[in-house]
Amino acid sequence: MIHRGHTHVCALCFVISTCSGCANSLPKYSWSGADRAIETMSHRDRSMETFSATCQLMLGSDDGDVELSGVLVARPPSHLRLRATKLMQTVFDMTLIPEGLFVFSQTRDGNGPSTRESLTRDGLIEAISFLPGFSRKTDWRIDGSADEHHFSRSRRLRDGETTIICLVEKSTLTTTRCDYLNNAGIAQQSITFDDYRLFGEVVWPMHIVGVGRGGSFEIFFHDVEINPDLPDRAFIPSRRAVKQP
């Protein structure tokens, strides 16, 4: 059973199931306070209207490790689709659209689709709020400088039981780490980001690693395109997908 307090943490595993250095080519910023930094980051987010990439996914759990190939397309903040395959067979297909969240996930034995009762549309949107384009300035509280090189920002999720705290590098305004904490302040999942690349005005992490109570994931992005033309059919859910609560 997955307890409600872990819903958003587990949603991350489903997304990826969707090191803090930055590329030297990234623009450097003169630190003039967290409010100005958030405004700059928000402007960068707004400049990304669509996104597409291929990726490699490495998932770890008590049942073993698995490697998948994936394709991710997005039209933030309301549209996202992740399709993952193994041996050229679709094993996971998730579509987020305003009408809801639709998920197909093959069972581990390959005999049929499994269900994801704990994964909801609102939970997914909150779980991926750290990604460029999906973060909104008003969602975050500025916590001040964490150290000489980073400041921290946080937001309380609507479940009332989870807080995200993210470290942001001051010189490049890139998120290097996010921790998902319960009410006791204990980290349920930690995610790190590195190998940032610049695409126009948008910076994107080419490598993401997550470790938590539900397992681990590692994702490598390739063939990243910012603001490509994406047809509406890219966000039509699979006929095998089930609408989540």
Secondary structure as GFF3:
##gff-version 3
##sequence-region A 1 245
A	DSSP	three_ten_helix	4	6	.	.	.	ID=ss1
A	DSSP	alpha_helix	7	16	.	.	.	ID=ss2
A	DSSP	alpha_helix	34	46	.	.	.	ID=ss3
A	DSSP	beta_strand	51	61	.	.	.	ID=ss4
A	DSSP	beta_strand	64	75	.	.	.	ID=ss5
A	DSSP	beta_strand	79	86	.	.	.	ID=ss6
A	DSSP	beta_strand	89	97	.	.	.	ID=ss7
A	DSSP	beta_strand	100	106	.	.	.	ID=ss8
A	DSSP	beta_strand	113	114	.	.	.	ID=ss9
A	DSSP	alpha_helix	121	127	.	.	.	ID=ss10
A	DSSP	three_ten_helix	137	139	.	.	.	ID=ss11
A	DSSP	beta_strand	141	145	.	.	.	ID=ss12
A	DSSP	beta_strand	150	156	.	.	.	ID=ss13
A	DSSP	beta_strand	163	169	.	.	.	ID=ss14
A	DSSP	beta_strand	174	181	.	.	.	ID=ss15
A	DSSP	beta_strand	187	199	.	.	.	ID=ss16
A	DSSP	beta_strand	202	212	.	.	.	ID=ss17
A	DSSP	beta_strand	215	226	.	.	.	ID=ss18
A	DSSP	three_ten_helix	232	235	.	.	.	ID=ss19
A	DSSP	beta_strand	242	243	.	.	.	ID=ss20
###
